[in-house]
Structure formats: structure tokens, C-alpha cells
Amino acid sequence: MAAPPATGATQPPAGSSSAATAYPRWVQFEQRVAEDSALGSDSTADARTVAAARTSTGHSIAVSLRLAAPPAESRVCVHLPHSVDRKYATILAAHGDSVLIQIAFKPRGGFDQEIDYFVYIAGGGAGAGLPRPPSLCLLPPCYRTEEEAKRYGSRPPGPVKRYLTLEEAAATGLLRRGEDELVVAELLKVGASGGEVLLLRAGEWAVKRLPVTATRGKLPSSWSTHTTLPVGDELLCWADPYHGLIFADVLGDSPTLRHVPFPADAARPASGPTSSRDVCATADGAVRFVNVSPRCCCGDAGATHCRSSRHAYTITTWTLRMDDMAWVMDGMVDATELWRLDAYAGVPREQPARPVVSLDDPHAISFLVCERTDKDYGDDTLWVIVLDMRKKTLRSVSLHPGTEWYIVRDRVFPSTISSCFDSSPSTGASAARKSRHTETIEPPELLVDGELYQNRAGHSVLQSSCKSPTEPNTQASSTSTILAALEEIPGLCRDDMLKAYSILSLDNGRRLIALLGLPVSLRKDWLLMEIKASEAVCSMCAACTAHLRYA
């Protein structure tokens, strides 16, 4: 039978900056970050989504987004110069207009691998009367405690930089509120005596010991986080496939942990972390629990070996009432109800996995169905089905581009970040931003390996980063705007303020716009990074070096 067509993938044309470009209202990012070519005149990156920064080693780095309408998956793309080899990159968390990214790299020909953590912020709003382009912020380094460092055995003297393991990455979440509040949090451990959470807040890392309460019954004796997700703009939620959920108000002055077990009538997974159950947050701040459990041919829970009902299962959904933390079952679909649908013809009768709840409709859930083969790696076939739990119908069926079964174990990150780029008429936060600033937002100019990159519709420009623009943006680079922005940054010394003033007044206001797009707590670190990078790049340009010395 011929494969059905793929559904709903819409990617704005590369380099497009047209105000008419439409982006999906929400997207679902695949966990693995794509590696793209270095930015240049032949780059296919969507220029409206490009943001650039410097790594901890001073190398240029840029990030762009490939946005597609669900159930197709969107991707984060990393652009590194040819002098740097990327080892791996992955998404750790997403919330609102921001994505937390982990990137491992090393200079070509070098031996030491570095791992950096960046927060990509879409921007799109207005600050000081100016549009905010996307920004990329390098997070400050975090160091392990003495207890953690001892586990690593013999190490050079001094602090041990903290790099996330797979388990630690799953327990890391991001919460963004407004334009100035950003928190990164990792649940370190939890038990009857309390819990520990590693928090990045106001630009500083700290381990907080928090009390924990149980909504019902006793606290679990062990905990292993499988998924971390934001709930609304206030809460982070850590999910263990066996033991339920833990909530925390990480933005509060005195945060606490609260444990909520899964519904008592939800069948437990047989063994190991499972891809057949998951917890998802909806756009209105509700929490949905989706459980796919095998059932016997007689209807009881548990797998069956009966040929007539092999691979039979039941999909059940619950919604958590946030006021009293009680689960309400609101959907159940049996495998036989799906198999008899005409739209399911040709899809293998395998147990669906990796549920993702739509941010547009909480009753619409996408699943992956994998048809395994006994051949070599890469010969599996994956299907994407979107199930309407209320109507018990299939909204769409399509082939997934992947060909490896283990994709079902990768996490997916639903996000509304795409609405920050949408220039078409809409409602909500995106419309509010456009009501304050209605002009077309041109893609930003970016410094990449000492060159100024700009990809606009119809042309590209490459020139020395040390050259000053001939037509300065008087609104962006006005002395009063620069001074006001610098005076808001606590702890910025006089010399750094003068250097920052010089840098912000030389590039047509682009860096100032990027600075204003960052939370206040991150602006000092970003400025110091820009000062260091500018001094390194401009050391080759006598005119710029003299100018910095004069400042």
C-alpha cells in the first residue's frame, strides 16, 4: 500500500524577512540538535531566527531554527566556524520564547573537549521602542560540590566544572516569566527528609535544600526523573514513570516540593524507563497524563500471547485538577477501535509510543508507531498518528522521516516559540507585541569569525567587523539610550562601562538591541563576553585597537 503523504510541515523560506511570512502557532522540537554549515552568503538558515554569541573559548557560534507545523518535528540548528568540530548537541528544555541547549565541541586539531550551555531567546517584542531580535546567551559555568567531585576520582586541583549526564539532563528544566525572569533548575535528589534543587537565578548557581510534602500516601523511597516540563508560568514538574510527579514553584521566594502520585488505576510499566506513558502540559497550564498499557485478549491488564489479539493495548488519559491535585480520567481508546478505522489501514498493529499532547487541542495526541525489521540499522519504518481521544478518530497519518526504532525514546519539546516570529494577524502575546511595533523586523547582523553576516531577502553582505557603519541608527545608538541601559546593570565597573559604551555605539545599534533583549540578570555576563571577544577580534585592526585604548 502506498504511504500516505506527510502532514502539515511548513518551513518559511530561507532568508525570508517578509512581514507576510507565517509560522506555526506552536512547534515540537526534536531532542537532537542539527549541525548546519557555517553562516555565509550561501547559508539556508532562516535569517529571522538566527542568533549569535561566543563560546566559553571565544569561538563564534550561531543558532537558527527550522520551524514546522506539528505533527512534523522542528529542529534547532547550530552553526560553528570551520575551525571548530561539534561533538554533539541536544535540547535540554524549552519554555515560552526560550530554549536551553547543550553543545559539546573542540577546536579542530585539539584534544580538549568543552561543553557549553546556551539559552536561545526568540525576542520579537519591543524594548525601549526597538524590536528585539533573537539572542543567544552563554550560561555561567557551574561547579560540582565537593561530594560530587569526589565521585570523579583523581582530578587536577581546583573546582570541577559540572557537565550534565543523561539522567541529570532529563531532570533539568527551564522556566521563563516576563522579559527579565529566567530560571534553570535541576532536581538533584528527593526523599522523605527533603529534596535538593540546583538553581540558576539572577545569573548565579546555588543548591537549595527544599522541604517536600506528599499529596497522598507516602513519599517514594527512590526517584528517577524521566521528563521535566514547565506548567504555566509558575511551576516546574519532574516526572518519574513509576512514582508520579513533583512540582515546585522555583520562582517563589520560599519554594517547596510537592509529590503527586499517578492515578491508582493506571497500569504500571513492566520494567525500565518507558516511552509508552508520558506527562504533558497544555497551553492553559493543565497537566495531562497519557498511559498506553498492554492488555490481555480477555480485557485484563498485561500483555497477551494470544495470536488473535497480539499487541493489544489501551490508551487512557487523565487530567490533573491543580486546585486539589486530583486526577480525572477523561479518555480511553482500545486498540481494536483504532484498528477498525479506515485511516489506520496500512499502519502496523504495534503499540504506539512517545505521546505528545497538542498545545492547540488537549484532546489531540500524536504517537509514533514503529514497524521493526530484522535487517540492519536504519531499516525500520516509523509512522506518526494523531488521535482525537474525544471522537476516537484519527486526524492524520504520516510517515516519520526517521528510520531507527530508538527514536521513540527521544524526548520531544512542545513550544510556542514560533509565535514570536509570526508576522500574520493573530491573537495572544504575539498580537500584543505587534500592536506595540508594527514595522517589518529585519534579520539581525551577526558577528561570525570576525565577519559581519547579514542574510536578507535578495542579498547578503560580508564585510570586516572592524568597519563602522556609514549610516548609524541614531535612535538605537543615542547616548542617552546606551547610558541608561548600562546604568541599569549592577556591578559594572567604570572601565568595562567605557568599553561597553564604545562597542554599543559602533555597530548601528545592533548590539544594543541584543543587550536589551536579554534578562537584566544576564546582561553583565553578556557584555563582558562581548568586550573580550571584541578585544580579541580587533587586536588585528590597529584603528579599532586605538579606539578601545582611547575609551
VEXVEX-101311 format. One record per residue: residue in one letter; x, y, z of N, C-alpha, C in turn. Coordinates in steps of 0.1 Angstrom, whole numbers, plus 2048, in hexadecimal, padded with zeros to 3 digits. Atoms other than C-alpha are relative to their C-alpha. Layout:
AXYZXYZXYZ
...
END
This chain:
M8097F480080080080080980C800
A7F77F380080E8237F87FF80780D
A7FF7F87F38198388157F780D7FE
P8077F380180285581D80980C800
P7F87F480080F87881880380580E
A7FD7FA7F48218898347F780C803
T80A7F67FD80B8A284680780D806
G7FE7F37F980F8C784F80D805802
A7F27FA7FD8348CF84C80180D7F8
T7FE7F48078388F384480C807805
Q7F47F97FC85A90484580180C7F8
P7FE7F480785E92883C80D8007F7
P7F480180987692D81E80C806807
A7F47FC7FB89A93182780380F7FD
G7FC7F28028A595582C7F48097FE
S80C7F880288196182A7FE80A80B
S8037F67F687998183D7F38077FD
S80D7FA80485798882E7F780180C
A80A7FF7F583D9958467F57F67FF
A80B80980282597D8368037F1804
T7FC80E7FD83995E8407F87FB80C
A8088057F58239488568087F4806
Y7FA80B7F88319318717F57F9807
P80A8077F981E9168837FE80680E
R8037FA7F380E9208A48087F980B
W7F88077F78219058B68087F57F8
V7F880A80683C8EB8AE8047F680A
Q7FA80A7F784B8CB8BC80F7FE7FB
F7F28018048718CB8BC8057F2803
E7F980D7FD8848AA8B880C803809
Q7F67FE7F689E8A58D380E8037FA
R7F37FF8058BC8A28BD80180D7F7
V7FE7F38078CA8C38B08087FD7F3
A7FA80280D8D38C488B80D8087FE
E7F47F88048F68CF87E7FE8057F2
D8017F980D8F48E886280D8067FC
S7F47FA80590F8F884D80280E807
A7FD7F27FA9209188597F880A7F8
L8087F680690C9378528088077F5
G7F97F980B9149498327F68037F5
S8097FC80B9069558117F77F47FB
D80780C8058FB9318087F87F980B
S8078077F58EB9298297F17FF7FD
T80E8028018C891A8297F880380D
A8067FD7F38C192584D7F580B7FE
D80B7F67FF8A093885380680C807
A7F97F57FA8AF95A8597F980780C
R8087FA7F58939668708027F980D
T7FE8087F389C94B88980F7FF804
V7F28027FD8C294E88980480980C
A7FA7F87F58D49598A980E7FB802
A7F18037FF8FA95A8AF80580380E
A7F97FE7F39119598CD80E7FB7FF
R7F38057FF93394E8D88007F480A
T7FF80B7F793C92D8E980980480C
S7F77FD7F494F92B90A80E8017FC
T7F37FF80596E9278F580280C7F6
G7FF7F48099679478E07FD7FD7F2
H80480380E95C9358C07F28057FD
S80D7FC80593F9428AC7F67F4800
I80B80A80291E92F8AD7F38067FD
A80D7FB8038FC93489F7F67F5800
V80B80A7FF8DB9238A37F48057F8
S80C7FC8078BD92388C7F57F5802
L80B80A7FE89B91188C7FA7FC7F2
R80880580B88A8FB8727F27FD806
L80D8017FA8658FF87B7F67FA7F7
A80980880884B8E786F7F37FE808
A80D8027F98268E38777FF7F2805
P80380D7FB81E8C588D7F67F87F8
P7F78097F881E8A788B80E7FF7FB
A7F280080583E8AD87780880680C
E7F87FB7F585B8B488E80980B7FB
S7F77F580386F8D488F80E7FD806
R7F38027FC8948D789480780D804
V7F67F57FD8AE8ED8A480D7FD7F9
C7F48038088CC8F188E80C809806
V7F37FA7FB8F08FA89A8098037F4
H7F67FC80B90890D88380D803807
L7F37FE7FB92C90B88C80A8037F5
P7F67FE80B94B9188798077F37FD
H7F980C8049608FF86680B7FC809
S7F58037F797B9018807FC7F980D
V8068067F49648F189A7F87F37FC
D80780C8039588CD89A7F57FE80B
R80A8037F79368C68AA8007F1803
K80080E7FC9358A68BE7F17FB802
Y80E8037FF9108A68C87F980C805
A8087F57FB8F48BE8D07F27FB802
T80D8057FD8D28B98E07F880B807
I8097F77F98B48CC8ED7FD7FA80E
L8028047F28B08CA9137F2804805
A80D7FB7FB8908DF9187FB80B7F7
A8067F58078788F89087F5805807
H80C7F97FA85F9119157FF80E7FA
G8037F380584E92F9068098037F3
D7F77FB80B8679428EF80E7FB801
S7F28047FE88692F8FB8027F17FF
V7FC80E80189890E8F580E7FF807
L7F38037F98B590090B8077F57F8
I7F88098098D08EF8F680D7FD806
Q7F38057FC8EE8DA8FF8097FD7F3
I7F880280C90B8DA8E680E7FC804
A7F28057FE92C8C68E78088037F3
F7F87FD80C9488D18D080F800804
K7F17FE7FE96E8D48CC8068067F4
P7F97FB80C9858E88B68067F57F7
R7FB80A80998F8D589780F7FE802
G7F28037FD9AF8C389E80480080E
G7FD8007F29AC8C88C37FC7F3807
F80380C7F99A78AE8DE7F680280B
D8097FD7F49938BF8FA7F28047FB
Q80E7FD80496D8BE8F67FA80980A
E8077F67F89588DA9047F17FD7FF
I80F8018009338D990D7FA80D805
D8077F37FC91F8F990E7F17FF800
Y80F8007FF8FB9019167FC80E7FC
F8057F38058E891C9047F1800801
V80F7FD8008C592B9077FE8087F3
Y8047F980C8B79358E57F2807804
I80C7F87FD89C9518E97FB8067F3
A8057FC80D8869588CC7FF80F7FE
G8027F180288097D8D37F38027FA
G80D7FC80786598C8BD7F880A807
G8077F57F98599A58D780680D7FD
A7FB7F28028619C98DB80680480E
G7FA7FB7F48799D88F480680E7FD
A7FC7F38038819FD8F67FD8057F2
G8057FC80D86DA028D78067F97F4
L7F880780A8839E98C37FB7F27FF
P80380E80187B9C78B580B7F7806
R7F68097FB88D9AA8C68037F57F7
P7FD80C80889F9928AF8037F480A
P7FC80B7F78A796F8BC80E802806
S7F37FF7F98C496C8D48047F2805
L7FA80D7FB8DB9508E080980380B
C7F97FD7F48E89519038077F4806
L7F780B7F990593C9117FD80180F
L8028007F28FC93193480E800807
P7F48007F891693694F8037F1804
P7FC80E7FD92A9169587FB7FD80E
C8048057F391E90197580A7F5804
Y7F68097FB9358ED98B7FA7F680A
R80580B7F892F8CC99D80380380F
T7FD7FF7F292D8CB9C380B7F6803
E7F58097FC9498BA9D67FC7F1800
E80480E80093489B9DA7FF7FA7F2
E80180480E92D8999B580D7FE7FA
A7F38008069518A09AC8077F3804
K7F980C7FB95D8829C17FD7F47F7
R80480C80894A86A9AA8087FF7F3
Y7F980080C96087498D80F7FC802
G7F38057FE98086799D80B80B7FF
S7F47F78019A28769957FD80B7F6
R8027F580999E89998680A80B803
P7F77F57FD9B48B89837FA80880C
P8057F87F49B28CE9A27F780C7FB
G8097F58039978E99A27F27FB7FE
P80E8048029728E999B7FE7F77F4
V80480980B9628CE9857F48057F9
K80B7FB80894C8DC9697F57F67FF
R80B80A80092A8CC9697FA7FF7F2
Y80680380C91E8BB94A7F57F6802
L80C8087FD8FC8AA9488017F27FA
T80180D8068F98859447F27FE7FA
L80D8028068DB8769327F580180A
E80A7FF7F68C88729527FE80E806
E8017F27FB8D089595E7FA8097F6
A8067F880A8C68A393D7F17FF800
A80E8037FF8A48939407F980780C
A8057FA7F48A08A396280280F800
T7FD7F28018A88C69557F48077F9
G80B7F880688C8E094D80380E7FF
L7FE7F18028899049427F2806802
L80C7F87FE86F91D94D80380F7FD
R7FE7F280586B93F93D7F3808804
R80C7F87FC85495A94B80380F7FD
G7FD7F380485197C93B80C8017F7
E7F47FE80886F98B92A80D800808
D7F47FF7F888798C9478037F480A
E7FE80B7F788296C95B8037F37F9
L7FC80D80689394B9518067F880B
V7FA8097F689A92D9678037F37F9
V7FD80D8048AC90D95F8017F880D
A8008087F48A68F19798027F27FD
E7FE80E8018B28CE97D7FC7F980E
L8048077F38A28B699780C7F6802
L7F48097FD8C18A69A77FC7F3807
K80580C7F98B088F9C07F4804808
V80C7FE7F989088A9D37FE7F4809
G80280B7F78878759F17F780580C
A8097FD7F5873875A1280580C808
S7FA7F57F888B88EA2280080D7F8
G8007F48088878A7A058077FE7F3
G7FA80180E8968AF9E380A80B7FE
E7F67F68048B28C29D37FE8037F1
V8027FA80D8AE8D89B480C8097FD
L7F67F78048CA8E89A17FA80B7F7
L8077F58068BE90B99680A80A7FA
L7F97F48068CC92597E7F680B800
R8097F57FF8BB94598780780D802
A7F97F47FF8C696998380F7FF7FD
G7F38018048E595D9728097F8809
E7F88087F78F194798F7FA7F2803
W80480E7FD8F19229968007FE80F
A8018037F28E69159B87F87F3802
V80880C7FC8DB8F49C87F780380B
K80A7FD7F68BB8F89DB7FB7F3806
R80680B7F98AF8DF9F57F2804803
L80E7FC7FF8898DF9F47F87F5807
P80980A7FA86E8CEA097F77FA7F5
V80980780A8588B59F77F47FA808
T80C8067FB8348AB9FE7FA7F77F7
A80780A80881F88E9F27F18047FF
T80F7FD8017FC8959E47F87F4805
R80780C7FB7F18719EB80A7F5802
G7F880B7FD8028549FB80E804804
K7F27FD7FC828852A028088047F5
L7F77FC80A8448619F08087F47FA
P7F980B8068568499D880E7FF806
S7F38027FA8768399E680B8037F6
S7F67FD80B88883F9C47F98097F6
W8057F780A8858579A88098017F4
S7F87FF80C8918589847F88087F5
T8087F880988587596E8027FC7F2
H80080480E87B86C94B7FD80C7F7
T8047F580786C88D9407FF80C809
T8027F37F986D8B294C7F88097F7
L8087F78088538CA9407FB80C807
P8067F57FA8468ED9477F17FF800
V80F8007FF8228F19537FC80F802
G8037F27FF81591494B80D808801
D7F47F77FE82D93095580580080E
E7FD8007F28319269798077F4805
L7FC80D7FA83990197E8097F97F6
L7F880B8078538E79737FB7F3805
C80580D7FC8488C397380A7F57FC
W7F780B80385F8A59757F87F3801
A80880C80185088396B8097F4800
D7FA80D7FF85B8609757F67F67FB
P80A80980684A8459607FA7F680A
Y8058097F684583097F7F980780C
H8047FA7F384084899C7F880D7FF
G8097F480182C86698E80880D7FD
L7FB7F380483488B98D80480880D
I7FC7F77F68468A59A27FF80E7FA
F8027F280483C8CA99F808809809
A7F97F67F88508E89AA7FE80E7F9
D8007F280484B90E9A880E806801
V7F27FC80086F91599F80280F7FF
L7FF7F280186793A99A7FC80780D
G8047FA7F485A93F9BD80B80380A
D7F57FD7F686D94D9DB8037F4809
S7FD80C7F886992D9EF7F97F47F9
P80680C8088639109D68007F4809
T80180D7FA8588EE9E27FD7F67F5
L80280B80A8558CC9D17F37F9805
R80D8067FD8338BB9CF7FF7F37F7
H80180D80782F8969C57F27FC7FD
V80E80480481088A9B28027F27F9
P7FE80D80780E8649AA7F78007F4
F80980280B7FF85898A7F37FA804
P80D8067FC7DB84C9898027F2805
A7FF80E7FA7D682C99E7FC7F67F5
D80580A80A7C581B9808088007F3
A7F780080C7E182296780A7F5801
A7F780B8017F380395D80F804800
R7F27FC7FF8188059678087FA7F4
P7F880680A8337FF94C8077F4806
A7FA80C7FC8427DD94D80E801806
S7F27FE7FC8677E795080680B7F8
G7F87F780787F8029487F880D7FC
P8077F480487882693D7F87FD7F3
T80980480B85B8239247FD80C7F8
S8057F680A8518379057F17FF7FE
S80E80280282D82C9087F780780A
R8077F77F782384492380880D802
D7F97F37FE82A8699277F780A806
V8077F57FA81F88993780280C7F7
C7FF7F48098188A89227F880B807
A8077F47FC80E8CC92B7F98067F4
T8087FA80A7F38DC91780280F800
A7FE7F28017F290090B7FA80880B
D8067F97F57DB90A9278057FD80E
G7FA8027F37F18FD9437FB7F3806
A80480D7FA7E08DB94880B7F57FE
V7F780B8017F38BA94C7F87F47FB
R80780C8067E989C93780A7F4801
F7F880D7FF7F587893E7FA7F77F6
V80480A80B7F48609208077F3803
N7FB80D7FD7F883B9277FC7F67F6
V80380B8097FB82090D8047F3806
S7FD80C7F87F87FE91E7FB7F47F8
P80480D8077F87DB90E7F47FA808
R80B8087FA7D97C69157FF7F27FB
C80280E8047D07A29147F47FF7F6
C80C8028097B77948FA7F3800807
C80C8007F879E7919167FC80E806
G8037F27FC7A07B691E80880480C
D7F87FD7F57B67B493D80D8077FC
A7F37F98037D67C994080B7F57FF
G7F58098027F67B89358017FB7F2
A7FE80480E8057AC9147FA7F27FE
T80580D8047F678E9028087FA7F5
H7F980880B8057738EC7F67FA7F7
C80A8058097E476B8DC8018067F2
R7FE7FB80E7E776D8B67F580A7FC
S80B7F88057C577D8B280080E805
S8007F27FA7CD79B8C880E804804
R7F27FC7FD7F379E8C780280F7FE
H7FD7F28008007C18CE7F3808804
A80C7F87FC7DD7CB8DC80480980C
Y7FD7F67F67DE7EA8F27F4809803
T80A7F67FD7C980590280780D803
I7FB7F27FE7D082B9017F7807809
T8087F97F67C483D92080680E803
T7FB7F37FC7C78629287F980580C
W8057FA7F47C287594880580F800
T7FD7F27FE7C289B95080180380F
L7FE7FC7F27D08A89717F980D804
R8067F47FB7BA8C098380A807809
M7F57F97F97D38DA9907FC80580E
D8057FA7F47BD8E79AC8017F580C
D7FF80A7F57BC8C69C08097F47FC
M7F68098057D68B29AC7FA7F27FF
A80780D8027BD8969A37FF7FD7F1
W80080480E7BE8829837F17FD7FC
V80D80280579F88196D8027F97F3
M7FF80780C79D8669527F68067F6
D8097F980A78F8769328017FA7F2
G7FF80680E79885F9158057F1801
M7FB80E80279C83A90C7FD7FB7F2
V80180680E7A282A8EA8077F2800
D7FA80D8017A88058E48067FE7F2
A7F980280D7BF7F88C97F67FC7F5
T80980580B7A27E68B77F880C7FA
E8077F48057908088B48088077F5
L7F87F980A7AE8168A18027F77F4
W7FD80980B7B57F788C7F47FF7F6
R80B80180A7927F787D7FD80D7F8
L8027F480879581B8718077FF7F2
D7FB80080E79A81F84B80E808800
A7F47F88007B583985280C7F9805
Y7F58087FA7CA81F8658057F67F6
A7FC80B8097CC80884780F8037FB
G7F27FF8047F180183F80980380C
V7F77FD7F47FE80C8628017F3808
P7FE80C7F980D7EF8757F87FF80D
R8078027F37FA7E189380A7FE80B
E7F68007F58157EA8AC7FC80A80A
Q8047F67F58127FC8CD80680D7FD
P7FB7F38038158218C780880580C
A7F77FB7F58308348DB8028107FE
R7FD7F17FF83C8588E37F48097FE
P80B7F780281B86A8E880480E802
V7FE7F27FF81B88F8E37F28077FF
V80D7F98007FC8A48EC80180D7F9
S8017F48087F38C08D47FE80C809
L8027F37F97F68E48E17F48077FB
D80D7FA8057D88ED8CB7F47F9805
D80C8087FB7C18D18D78057F5809
P7FC80B7F77C78BC8F67FB7F27FD
H80580D8047B38A08E78077FA7F4
A7F880680C7CA89C8C980E7FC805
I7F38067FB7E88868D18077F97F4
S7F980780A80387B8B98087F5806
F7F880C7FC8158598BB8097FC7F5
L7F780780A8318478AA7FC7F1800
V80280E80282A82489D80C7FB7F8
C7F48058078498108947FE7F27FB
E80080D80684B7F387C80E7FB7FF
R7F38057FF86A7E08868037F67F5
T7FC80A80A87E7CC86D80C7F8806
D7F58087FC8997B187280D8047F8
K7F57FC8088B07C385A80A809807
D7F67F77FA8CD7DB8607F980C805
Y8047F47FA8CA7FB8737FB80A7F5
G8047F68098B68168617F57FB7F6
D80A80580989C7FF8507F27FF807
D80D8007F98808048697F780B7FA
T80A7F680586081785F7F880680B
L8087FA7F58508308767F58087FA
W80C7F980482D83E8737FC80A80B
V8067F67F781E85D8837F18017FE
I80E8008007FA85B88C7FB80B80A
V8067F67F77E587889C7F27FB803
L80C8067FB7C986A8B17F780A807
D80A7F87F87AA87D8BC7FA7F780A
M8058087F57A386E8DE7F1801802
R80E7FE7FD78187D8E07F77FA7F6
K80880580B7748738BE8047F27FC
K7FA80D8037898538BC8027FE7F1
T7FD80180E79485B89980E8057FE
L7F27FC8047B58618877FF80D7F8
R8007F38077BB88587D80A8007F4
S7F680180B7DA87C8688097F4802
V7F780B8007F186085F80B8047F6
S7F57FC80981486685080C7F7804
L7F38077FE83785684D80980A807
H7F57F97F985286286580D7FF7F8
P7F380180887386B85380A7F7806
G7F68087FA88785786C7FE7F17FC
T80080F8038908328668067F880B
E7FB8087F589D8278887F67FF80B
W80A8027F68868188A380280880C
Y7FD7FA7F48988298BF7FC80F801
I8057F280088A84B8B57F4801809
V80C7FF7F786B8428C980580380F
R7FB7FD7F38818468E880580F802
D7FC7F280088C86A8DF7F4809805
R80A7F77FB87A8868F17FC80A7F5
V8057F58088658A08DF7FC80B808
F8027F47F88628C48EB7F58097F9
P80A7F78058418D58E380380F804
S7FC7F27FD8468FB8E17F78097F7
T8077F580783491B8D780A80A7FB
I7F57F680485592C8CD7FD8057F1
S8037FC80E84992C8A87F780C7FF
S8097F480182E9468B080780D802
C7F97F47FF84995F8B88058057F3
F7FB7FC80D8539608937F48027F7
D80B80080983095F8847FC80F7FE
S8047F28038289808727F28017FB
S80E7FF8058059768677F780480C
P80A7FC7F57E698387B7FD7F4809
S80380B7F67E196E89A7FB80680D
T8057FB7F37D69708BE80B7FC80A
G7F78047F57E896D8DF80C808800
A7F47F97FE80B9778E78068057F3
S7FA7FB80D8169798C37F980C7FB
A8087F58057FA9918BA80480C809
A7FC7F57F78039A68D980D8067FC
R7F27FB8048279A98CE7FE8087F3
K8017F980C81D9B38AB7F880D801
S8077F37FE8059CE8B880980B805
R7F67F67FB8239DF8C880A8047F5
H7F67FD80B8399DC8A97FB7F97F4
T80680680C82A9D78878097FF7F4
E7F880180C8479DC8708067F27FE
T7FA80D8038589BF85F80E7FF807
I7F48017F98749B287480B7F97F7
E7F68068088939AC8608097F7808
P7F88097F98AA98F86880D807805
P7F57F97FA8C799A87F80D7FD7F8
E7F38038048EB99E8748087F980B
L7F98097F790298588480F7FF7FE
L7F180280192798288C8037F1800
V7FC80E80193496188180E7FF7FB
D7F280180395995B88280680D7FA
G7FA7F380496198087F7FA8067F3
E8077FB80B9499858627F2804803
L80E7FC7FD9289978617F77F97F6
Y80980880990D97F8537F2806801
Q80E7FC8018EB98B8477FA7F97F5
N80780780A8D39768347F28067FF
R80D7FA8028B598A8277FB7FB7F3
A80680480D89D98380B8078077F5
G7FB7FB80C8B09877EB80F803800
H7F27FD8008D398F7F78077FC80D
S7F88037F48EF98680F80C80A800
V7F57F77FE90B99C81D80B7FA809
L7F58047F892D99282A80A80B800
Q7F67F57FF9459AD8378077FE80D
S7F88017F495F9B28517F880580C
S8087FC7F49509B387580680D806
C7FA7F47FA9689D087D7FC80D7F9
K8047F48079589E78637F3806807
S80C7FA7FA93FA008717F68037F5
P80A7FD80A91EA0485F80080F7FC
T7FF7F280591CA238497F3808804
E80C7F97FD8F8A2A8537FB7FB80E
P8048067F38F3A258797F2802802
N80E7FF7FB8D1A1F88880080980C
T7FF7F67F58CEA3F89C7F77FC80C
Q8098047F58B0A318B08077F5808
A7FB80B7F88C2A118BA80D804807
S7F37FD7FB8E4A208C080180D808
S8007F37F98DAA408D28077FE80E
T7F88017F48F0A478F07F77FE80C
S8088017F48D3A4A9087FB7F1801
T80580E8008C5A278FE80B7F7805
I7F58087FC8E8A1790280380180F
L7FD7FD7F28EFA289237F67FA80A
A80B8057F88CDA1F9318017F1801
A7FF80F7FF8D29FA92880C7FC808
L7F48047F88F59F99377FE80280F
E8017FC7F28EBA0A9577F67F6807
E80980A7FA8D09EF95D8077F3804
I7F980C7FE8EA9D495E80880180D
P7F97FF7F38F69CE98380E7FA7FF
G7F28057FF91B9C99898098027F5
L7F87FE80C9289D696880A80B804
C7F67F67FC9499E896F80280A7F6
R7FE7F4809954A099608067FC7F3
D7F880480C96D9FA9477F77F87F7
D8088088089559E093B7F48087FA
M80B7F78059399FA9388058087F4
L7FB7F880B94FA0F9228027F87F3
K7FE80980B9599F290C7F27FC7FA
A80D8038049359E790A7F980B7F8
Y8067F480792AA0A9008068017F2
S7F97FF80D944A0A8E47FA7F57F7
I80580B8089389E88D77F18027FB
L80E7FF8039139F08D97FD80C7F6
S8027F5808917A118C68067FF7F2
L7F880180D92BA038A87F97F77F6
D80580A8099149E98987F18027FC
N80D7FD8058F59FB88D7F57FC80A
G80A8037F68E39F28AE7FC7F2801
R80480E8008E29CD8A78037F980E
R7FD8067F38F49C28C77F780680B
L8097FA7F68DF9DA8DB7F27F9800
I80D8078018BF9CA8CE8017F2806
A7FF80E7FA8CD9A78D780280180F
L7FF7FE7F28D79B48FA7F2802807
L80D7FE7FA8B49C19017F77F57FF
G80980C8018A59A08F68037F680B
L7FC8097F58B798E9137FA80480D
P8037FD7F28AB98B93780A808806
V7F77F77F98BB9A594D80B7F8807
S7F78087F98CC98A96180C7FA7F7
L7F68068098DF97D94280880B7F8
R7FA7F58088E999F93380F802803
K7F27FE7FD90A9A39468097F57FA
D7F880B80691798193C8018017F1
W8007FE80F90D98791880A80B7FC
L7F77F480491F9A991780E7FC802
L7F28047FE93F99B9268057F77F6
M7FC80A80A93F97F90D8028087F2
E7FE7F880D93A9998F080D808801
I7F47F97FF9569AE8FE80C7F87FD
K7F480A80296E9908FF8017FC7F1
A7FF80480E9649858DC80480C7F7
S7FC7F58099679A88CD80E803801
E7F27FD7FF9899AD8DC8087F67F9
A7F980A80799498C8CE8008027F1
V8027FE80E9869938AB80780C7FB
C7FB7F38059909B78A980F802803
S7F17FF7FE9B49B08B48078007F3
M7FA80180D9BA9AA88F7FD80D7F8
C8047F38079AC9CD88680680B808
A7FA7F67F89C29E98927F780C803
A8097F57FE9A7A0388E7F77FD80C
C8098047F598F9F08A58077FF80D
T7F88027F49AA9E88BE80380E806
A7FD7F37FB9B3A0D8C07F3806806
H80D7FA7FB98EA168C57FD7FA80E
L8038067F398A9FD8E280980680A
R7F77FB7F69A9A0A8F37FC80E804
Y8057F37FD99CA2D8F07F5801809
A80C8007F797CA239008047FD80E
END
